[in-house]
Every structure is written in C-alpha cells, then in structure tokens.
Amino acid sequence: MKKHLVAAGVVSLLAALASPAQAGLFDDEEARKAIVSLRAQIDEQQRRNSELNDQVNTLRRSLLDLNSQLDGLRAELAQVRGQGEMGGQSVQNVNRTLADLQRAQKDQLTALEERLRTLEPQRVNLDGREVTVRPEEKQAYDAAVNTLRNSDFAGAIAAFQSFRSRFPGSAYGGHVLYWLGNAQYGKGDLKAAMTSFKSLVDTAPDHPRAPEAMLSIANCQAELKDTKGARATLTALLKQYPDSEAAKAGRERLALLK
C-alpha cells in the first residue's frame, strides 16, 4: 500500500508539473528540482522503513528464542518439582537459569522499545511553533547550530548546506537558511549571506525569522556601500513587519542612513 501511495504521489506531481495551468509557475529547472527533492524524500523514507523492519525483526527473533528457552525451563522446573528423588540443588539451578532468562527477556524488550523510540518522529519547538522532525534531522540541525556557536563559520556553512541536501522539505528549512546566512555573514561572504536571507524571505515570508532576515539583508547592503538598497530593504521591513523587534531596530538604522 505504501509503495502504491508513493508512486501515486510521484505521478500526481509529474501531472501537475505538466499541466498547462502550472506552466507559468514552474520552468524546467524548477520542475526537475521538485522531482529530485520528492524522490530523495521517498528514497530516505524507504531506507528508514527497511532499516527499522530489519532491526525489529532481529529483536523479535531474539525474543522468540528467549521465549522458547523459558518455556523449556518452565517445563523442566515442573518436572524437577514433581520428582521427589531429585535434590533441591537441581530446583535452585533451574530457578536461577529461569530468572536469568527472564532478565534477558526484559532487557531485550527494553532495548526494542528504546530503539523504536529513537526512530519515531519528535515534536520540537521552533520560535514558538511546534513541528515534527525525525531524530536524525534534529541531531544534524543541533550539530550545525553548535558549530556556528563555536564561531566555526566555514564548518557551520558546510553543515547547514549538507542538511539542506539531506533533508529537503524539513521543518527546520527556514531556520537552516537563516543560520546559514549568519554563518556566511560571519565568514565575511556578504553576497552569499544576502542570498540565503533573501531565499528565506521569498520562500517563507511568514517565518518567525523573516523580519530578522530582512534586517540582515539591509546590514549587508549597508556594509557593501549600497545605501539606496539598504534604505529600500528597511522601508520594506517596516511595511511588511511593522510590529516586529527587527522593525524597531530597522527604524533606528533607517534614520542613520544617509
């Protein structure tokens, strides 16, 4: 069923891209990127499903083996208890082995539950918004942000760019663009930083970091001596996000630009 749904999703996307009504919205390059992105998500999900199934099946086989051993020991214990001529030491040995196997079974069940929990999507809070992400997404995002916090701008740029390739369509996408822009700014690549900030504003204008991204664009323009561009960006910031904290700072900077 999942394979049929995936195939249907690809067909629907291809049909939508081929529709005359959509011709004005997508050029060939955009259509190709959209299809590649979807295929990457499908391949990643199928890989994860296969990995999860293999791990679950392995643990289930281990549990079945333990259950079989437990059943055998219970039968042996019942037999020993029913034979008065067998000493108490035998009963103790069987009891000890049974207890060991029961502990091993409990450990296996705990391990299975923990493994399943690490593979389940997680709820995280991003600037007041709750989103669902996969564990490996959160791990990669947190690692990239920590790299930036350590002022390793080149490493952070590489980490955020890698994240975008690995997790297209991630709920972290807007934040990744924002922090990528900051890393590029920290490295001194103002034009690249402007591109990242502008991509965030253009693709997600309602993102909580969009006002800050616009303010950052204006800062880059000012440093590049593009005063006219900086004024235009700050004016747009005040118009689009008048109540934001970025707009408050933007008003002050606009008054200083000459």
ZAMI-782313 format. One record per residue (C-alpha): residue number from 1; residue in three letters; x, y, z. Coordinates in Angstrom, 1 decimal, decimal comma. Each point is the difference from the previous one (the first is absolute). Example, Ala and Ser with C-alpha at 12.3 -4.5 7.8 and 13.67 -1.06 7.14 Angstrom:
+-----+------+--------+--------+--------+
| seq | type |     c1 |     c2 |     c3 |
+-----+------+--------+--------+--------+
|   1 |  ALA |   12,3 |   -4,5 |    7,8 |
|   2 |  SER |    1,4 |    3,4 |   -0,7 |
+-----+------+--------+--------+--------+
END
This chain:
+-----+------+--------+--------+--------+
| seq | type |     c1 |     c2 |     c3 |
+-----+------+--------+--------+--------+
|   1 |  MET |    0,0 |    0,0 |    0,0 |
|   2 |  LYS |    2,8 |    2,4 |    0,9 |
|   3 |  LYS |    1,7 |   -0,6 |   -3,3 |
|   4 |  HIS |   -3,2 |    0,7 |   -1,9 |
|   5 |  LEU |   -0,5 |    3,2 |    1,9 |
|   6 |  VAL |    3,6 |    1,1 |   -0,7 |
|   7 |  ALA |   -0,4 |   -0,8 |   -3,7 |
|   8 |  ALA |   -3,3 |    1,9 |   -0,1 |
|   9 |  GLY |    1,7 |    3,0 |    1,6 |
|  10 |  VAL |    2,7 |    0,1 |   -2,7 |
|  11 |  VAL |   -2,5 |   -0,4 |   -2,8 |
|  12 |  SER |   -2,2 |    2,8 |    1,5 |
|  13 |  LEU |    3,0 |    2,3 |    0,2 |
|  14 |  LEU |    1,1 |   -0,8 |   -3,5 |
|  15 |  ALA |   -3,5 |    0,6 |   -1,3 |
|  16 |  ALA |   -0,3 |    3,3 |    1,9 |
|  17 |  LEU |    3,4 |    1,2 |   -1,4 |
|  18 |  ALA |   -1,1 |   -1,0 |   -3,5 |
|  19 |  SER |   -3,4 |    1,8 |    0,3 |
|  20 |  PRO |   -0,3 |    3,2 |   -2,2 |
|  21 |  ALA |   -1,4 |    1,8 |    3,0 |
|  22 |  GLN |    3,2 |   -0,6 |    1,8 |
|  23 |  ALA |    2,3 |    0,9 |   -2,9 |
|  24 |  GLY |    0,3 |    3,6 |    1,2 |
|  25 |  LEU |    1,0 |   -1,1 |    3,5 |
|  26 |  PHE |    2,8 |   -2,5 |   -0,8 |
|  27 |  ASP |    2,7 |    0,1 |   -2,5 |
|  28 |  ASP |    1,9 |   -3,1 |   -1,0 |
|  29 |  GLU |    2,7 |    0,5 |    2,7 |
|  30 |  GLU |   -2,5 |    0,5 |    2,8 |
|  31 |  ALA |   -2,0 |   -3,0 |   -1,1 |
|  32 |  ARG |    3,2 |   -2,1 |    0,0 |
|  33 |  LYS |    1,0 |    1,2 |    3,4 |
|  34 |  ALA |   -3,5 |   -0,7 |    1,4 |
|  35 |  ILE |    0,0 |   -3,6 |   -1,3 |
|  36 |  VAL |    3,5 |   -0,6 |    1,2 |
|  37 |  SER |   -1,0 |    1,3 |    3,5 |
|  38 |  LEU |   -3,0 |   -2,3 |    0,1 |
|  39 |  ARG |    1,9 |   -3,0 |   -1,1 |
|  40 |  ALA |    2,7 |    0,7 |    2,6 |
|  41 |  GLN |   -2,7 |    0,1 |    2,7 |
|  42 |  ILE |   -1,6 |   -3,2 |   -1,2 |
|  43 |  ASP |    3,4 |   -1,8 |   -0,2 |
|  44 |  GLU |    0,9 |    1,1 |    3,5 |
|  45 |  GLN |   -3,3 |   -1,1 |    1,4 |
|  46 |  GLN |    0,2 |   -3,4 |   -1,7 |
|  47 |  ARG |    3,6 |   -0,4 |    1,4 |
|  48 |  ARG |   -1,2 |    0,8 |    3,5 |
|  49 |  ASN |   -2,9 |   -2,4 |   -0,2 |
|  50 |  SER |    2,3 |   -2,8 |   -1,2 |
|  51 |  GLU |    2,5 |    0,7 |    2,7 |
|  52 |  LEU |   -2,7 |    0,1 |    2,7 |
|  53 |  ASN |   -1,6 |   -3,2 |   -1,3 |
|  54 |  ASP |    3,3 |   -1,8 |    0,1 |
|  55 |  GLN |    0,8 |    1,1 |    3,5 |
|  56 |  VAL |   -3,5 |   -0,8 |    1,3 |
|  57 |  ASN |    0,1 |   -3,4 |   -1,6 |
|  58 |  THR |    3,4 |   -0,8 |    1,5 |
|  59 |  LEU |   -1,2 |    1,0 |    3,5 |
|  60 |  ARG |   -3,2 |   -2,0 |   -0,5 |
|  61 |  ARG |    2,0 |   -3,1 |   -0,9 |
|  62 |  SER |    2,1 |    0,4 |    3,1 |
|  63 |  LEU |   -3,2 |    0,3 |    2,1 |
|  64 |  LEU |   -1,5 |   -3,1 |   -1,6 |
|  65 |  ASP |    3,2 |   -1,9 |    0,8 |
|  66 |  LEU |   -0,1 |    1,2 |    3,6 |
|  67 |  ASN |   -3,7 |   -1,0 |    0,3 |
|  68 |  SER |    0,8 |   -3,4 |   -1,3 |
|  69 |  GLN |    2,8 |   -0,5 |    2,6 |
|  70 |  LEU |   -2,3 |    1,3 |    2,7 |
|  71 |  ASP |   -2,7 |   -2,5 |   -1,0 |
|  72 |  GLY |    2,5 |   -2,8 |    0,1 |
|  73 |  LEU |    1,3 |    1,0 |    3,4 |
|  74 |  ARG |   -3,5 |    0,3 |    1,4 |
|  75 |  ALA |   -0,8 |   -3,5 |   -1,1 |
|  76 |  GLU |    3,3 |   -1,2 |    1,5 |
|  77 |  LEU |   -0,7 |    1,8 |    3,2 |
|  78 |  ALA |   -3,4 |   -1,6 |    0,2 |
|  79 |  GLN |    1,5 |   -3,4 |   -0,6 |
|  80 |  VAL |    2,7 |    0,5 |    2,7 |
|  81 |  ARG |   -2,5 |    1,1 |    2,5 |
|  82 |  GLY |   -2,1 |   -3,0 |   -0,7 |
|  83 |  GLN |    2,9 |   -2,4 |    0,6 |
|  84 |  GLY |    0,6 |   -0,3 |    3,7 |
|  85 |  GLU |    3,2 |   -2,0 |   -0,6 |
|  86 |  MET |    1,7 |    3,0 |   -1,6 |
|  87 |  GLY |    1,8 |    2,2 |    2,4 |
|  88 |  GLY |   -0,8 |    3,6 |    0,9 |
|  89 |  GLN |    3,2 |    1,1 |   -1,7 |
|  90 |  SER |   -1,5 |   -0,9 |   -3,4 |
|  91 |  VAL |   -3,0 |    2,1 |    0,7 |
|  92 |  GLN |    2,2 |    2,9 |    1,0 |
|  93 |  ASN |    2,1 |   -0,3 |   -3,2 |
|  94 |  VAL |   -3,1 |    0,0 |   -2,2 |
|  95 |  ASN |   -1,5 |    2,9 |    1,9 |
|  96 |  ARG |    3,2 |    2,0 |   -0,4 |
|  97 |  THR |    0,2 |   -0,7 |   -3,7 |
|  98 |  LEU |   -3,7 |    0,9 |   -0,4 |
|  99 |  ALA |    0,6 |    3,3 |    1,8 |
| 100 |  ASP |    3,0 |    0,8 |   -2,2 |
| 101 |  LEU |   -2,0 |   -0,6 |   -3,1 |
| 102 |  GLN |   -2,9 |    2,1 |    1,2 |
| 103 |  ARG |    2,4 |    2,9 |    0,7 |
| 104 |  ALA |    1,4 |   -0,4 |   -3,5 |
| 105 |  GLN |   -3,5 |    0,0 |   -1,5 |
| 106 |  LYS |   -0,8 |    3,2 |    1,9 |
| 107 |  ASP |    3,3 |    1,6 |   -1,2 |
| 108 |  GLN |   -0,9 |   -1,0 |   -3,6 |
| 109 |  LEU |   -3,4 |    1,6 |    0,3 |
| 110 |  THR |    1,5 |    3,2 |    1,4 |
| 111 |  ALA |    2,5 |    0,1 |   -2,8 |
| 112 |  LEU |   -2,7 |   -0,4 |   -2,6 |
| 113 |  GLU |   -2,2 |    2,7 |    1,6 |
| 114 |  GLU |    3,0 |    2,4 |    0,2 |
| 115 |  ARG |    1,0 |   -0,7 |   -3,6 |
| 116 |  LEU |   -3,5 |    0,7 |   -1,3 |
| 117 |  ARG |   -0,1 |    3,1 |    2,1 |
| 118 |  THR |    3,1 |    1,4 |   -1,6 |
| 119 |  LEU |   -1,4 |   -0,6 |   -3,5 |
| 120 |  GLU |   -3,3 |    1,7 |    0,7 |
| 121 |  PRO |   -0,6 |    3,6 |   -1,1 |
| 122 |  GLN |    0,4 |    2,5 |    2,7 |
| 123 |  ARG |   -1,8 |    3,2 |    0,9 |
| 124 |  VAL |    2,3 |    3,0 |    0,3 |
| 125 |  ASN |   -0,7 |    3,7 |    0,7 |
| 126 |  LEU |    1,3 |    2,5 |   -2,6 |
| 127 |  ASP |   -0,5 |    3,6 |    1,0 |
| 128 |  GLY |   -3,3 |   -0,8 |    1,6 |
| 129 |  ARG |   -1,2 |   -2,4 |   -2,7 |
| 130 |  GLU |   -0,2 |   -3,7 |    0,6 |
| 131 |  VAL |    1,2 |   -2,2 |   -2,9 |
| 132 |  THR |    0,7 |   -3,6 |   -0,6 |
| 133 |  VAL |    3,5 |   -1,1 |   -1,1 |
| 134 |  ARG |    1,9 |   -3,3 |   -0,2 |
| 135 |  PRO |    2,6 |   -0,7 |    2,5 |
| 136 |  GLU |    2,9 |    0,2 |   -2,5 |
| 137 |  GLU |   -1,3 |    3,4 |   -1,2 |
| 138 |  LYS |    0,1 |    1,3 |    3,6 |
| 139 |  GLN |    3,4 |   -1,4 |    0,5 |
| 140 |  ALA |    1,4 |    1,5 |   -3,2 |
| 141 |  TYR |   -1,6 |    3,4 |    0,7 |
| 142 |  ASP |    1,2 |    0,2 |    3,6 |
| 143 |  ALA |    3,5 |   -1,0 |   -1,1 |
| 144 |  ALA |    0,0 |    2,8 |   -2,7 |
| 145 |  VAL |   -1,2 |    2,6 |    2,4 |
| 146 |  ASN |    2,6 |   -1,0 |    2,6 |
| 147 |  THR |    2,7 |    0,3 |   -2,6 |
| 148 |  LEU |   -1,2 |    3,6 |   -0,8 |
| 149 |  ARG |   -0,1 |    0,8 |    3,8 |
| 150 |  ASN |    3,7 |   -1,0 |    0,1 |
| 151 |  SER |    0,7 |    2,6 |   -2,7 |
| 152 |  ASP |    1,1 |   -2,7 |   -2,5 |
| 153 |  PHE |   -1,7 |    1,8 |   -2,8 |
| 154 |  ALA |    1,4 |   -2,1 |   -2,8 |
| 155 |  GLY |   -1,0 |   -3,2 |    1,8 |
| 156 |  ALA |   -3,4 |    1,4 |    0,7 |
| 157 |  ILE |   -0,5 |    1,0 |   -3,7 |
| 158 |  ALA |    0,9 |   -3,6 |   -1,0 |
| 159 |  ALA |   -2,3 |   -1,5 |    2,6 |
| 160 |  PHE |   -3,0 |    2,1 |   -0,9 |
| 161 |  GLN |    0,5 |   -0,6 |   -3,7 |
| 162 |  SER |    0,3 |   -3,7 |    0,6 |
| 163 |  PHE |   -3,2 |    0,1 |    2,1 |
| 164 |  ARG |   -1,9 |    1,6 |   -2,9 |
| 165 |  SER |    1,2 |   -2,8 |   -2,4 |
| 166 |  ARG |   -0,8 |   -2,8 |    2,5 |
| 167 |  PHE |   -3,4 |    1,3 |    1,2 |
| 168 |  PRO |   -1,8 |    1,9 |   -2,8 |
| 169 |  GLY |   -3,4 |    1,2 |    1,2 |
| 170 |  SER |    1,0 |   -0,2 |    3,7 |
| 171 |  ALA |   -1,9 |    2,0 |    2,6 |
| 172 |  TYR |    3,4 |    1,5 |    0,9 |
| 173 |  GLY |    0,4 |    1,3 |   -3,5 |
| 174 |  GLY |   -0,7 |    3,7 |    0,8 |
| 175 |  HIS |    2,3 |    0,0 |    3,0 |
| 176 |  VAL |    2,7 |   -1,7 |   -1,9 |
| 177 |  LEU |   -0,1 |    2,8 |   -2,6 |
| 178 |  TYR |    0,1 |    2,6 |    2,7 |
| 179 |  TRP |    3,0 |   -1,5 |    1,8 |
| 180 |  LEU |    1,8 |   -0,8 |   -3,2 |
| 181 |  GLY |   -0,3 |    3,7 |   -0,9 |
| 182 |  ASN |    1,4 |    0,9 |    3,4 |
| 183 |  ALA |    2,9 |   -2,4 |   -0,5 |
| 184 |  GLN |    0,8 |    1,4 |   -3,4 |
| 185 |  TYR |   -0,2 |    3,5 |    1,5 |
| 186 |  GLY |    2,4 |   -1,0 |    2,8 |
| 187 |  LYS |    2,4 |   -1,3 |   -2,6 |
| 188 |  GLY |   -0,2 |    3,3 |   -1,9 |
| 189 |  ASP |   -1,8 |   -1,3 |   -3,1 |
| 190 |  LEU |   -2,7 |    2,8 |    0,0 |
| 191 |  LYS |   -1,4 |   -0,8 |   -3,4 |
| 192 |  ALA |   -0,5 |   -3,7 |    0,9 |
| 193 |  ALA |   -1,6 |    1,1 |    3,3 |
| 194 |  MET |   -2,4 |    2,3 |   -1,9 |
| 195 |  THR |   -1,0 |   -2,9 |   -2,3 |
| 196 |  SER |   -0,8 |   -2,3 |    3,0 |
| 197 |  PHE |   -1,9 |    2,7 |    1,8 |
| 198 |  LYS |   -1,9 |    1,0 |   -3,1 |
| 199 |  SER |   -0,9 |   -3,7 |   -0,7 |
| 200 |  LEU |   -1,6 |   -0,2 |    3,4 |
| 201 |  VAL |   -2,0 |    3,2 |   -0,4 |
| 202 |  ASP |   -1,1 |   -1,0 |   -3,5 |
| 203 |  THR |   -1,0 |   -3,6 |    0,7 |
| 204 |  ALA |   -1,3 |    0,4 |    3,6 |
| 205 |  PRO |   -1,1 |    3,6 |    0,6 |
| 206 |  ASP |   -2,1 |   -1,0 |    3,0 |
| 207 |  HIS |    3,0 |   -1,7 |    1,6 |
| 208 |  PRO |    0,8 |    1,4 |    3,5 |
| 209 |  ARG |    3,6 |    0,7 |   -1,1 |
| 210 |  ALA |   -1,0 |    1,8 |   -3,2 |
| 211 |  PRO |    0,0 |    3,5 |    1,6 |
| 212 |  GLU |    3,5 |   -0,6 |    1,3 |
| 213 |  ALA |    1,1 |   -1,3 |   -3,3 |
| 214 |  MET |   -1,2 |    3,3 |   -1,7 |
| 215 |  LEU |    1,9 |    2,0 |    2,6 |
| 216 |  SER |    3,1 |   -2,1 |   -0,7 |
| 217 |  ILE |   -0,3 |    0,6 |   -3,7 |
| 218 |  ALA |   -0,1 |    3,8 |    0,6 |
| 219 |  ASN |    3,1 |   -0,4 |    2,2 |
| 220 |  CYS |    1,8 |   -1,8 |   -2,8 |
| 221 |  GLN |   -1,0 |    2,6 |   -2,5 |
| 222 |  ALA |    1,2 |    2,8 |    2,3 |
| 223 |  GLU |    3,4 |   -1,7 |    0,4 |
| 224 |  LEU |    0,2 |   -0,3 |   -3,8 |
| 225 |  LYS |   -0,6 |    3,7 |   -0,2 |
| 226 |  ASP |   -3,3 |   -0,5 |   -1,7 |
| 227 |  THR |   -1,8 |    2,6 |    2,1 |
| 228 |  LYS |   -2,9 |    0,3 |   -2,5 |
| 229 |  GLY |   -0,6 |   -3,7 |    0,2 |
| 230 |  ALA |    0,2 |   -0,1 |    3,8 |
| 231 |  ARG |   -2,5 |    2,8 |    0,3 |
| 232 |  ALA |   -2,4 |   -1,8 |   -2,4 |
| 233 |  THR |    0,3 |   -3,2 |    2,0 |
| 234 |  LEU |   -0,5 |    1,7 |    3,4 |
| 235 |  THR |   -3,1 |    1,8 |   -1,4 |
| 236 |  ALA |   -1,4 |   -3,3 |   -1,2 |
| 237 |  LEU |    0,8 |   -1,5 |    3,4 |
| 238 |  LEU |   -2,0 |    2,7 |    1,8 |
| 239 |  LYS |   -2,9 |   -0,5 |   -2,4 |
| 240 |  GLN |   -0,1 |   -3,8 |    0,1 |
| 241 |  TYR |    0,8 |   -0,6 |    3,7 |
| 242 |  PRO |   -0,8 |    3,3 |    1,7 |
| 243 |  ASP |   -0,5 |   -1,6 |    3,5 |
| 244 |  SER |    3,1 |   -2,2 |    0,0 |
| 245 |  GLU |    3,1 |    0,6 |    2,1 |
| 246 |  ALA |    2,0 |    0,2 |   -3,2 |
| 247 |  ALA |   -2,2 |    2,9 |   -1,2 |
| 248 |  LYS |    0,9 |    1,9 |    3,2 |
| 249 |  ALA |    3,7 |   -0,3 |   -0,7 |
| 250 |  GLY |   -0,7 |    0,7 |   -3,7 |
| 251 |  ARG |   -1,6 |    3,4 |    0,8 |
| 252 |  GLU |    3,1 |    1,0 |    1,9 |
| 253 |  ARG |    2,4 |   -1,1 |   -2,8 |
| 254 |  LEU |   -2,1 |    1,6 |   -2,7 |
| 255 |  ALA |    0,3 |    3,3 |    1,8 |
| 256 |  LEU |    3,8 |   -0,3 |    0,0 |
| 257 |  LEU |    0,3 |   -0,9 |   -3,6 |
| 258 |  LYS |    0,9 |    3,0 |   -2,2 |
+-----+------+--------+--------+--------+
END
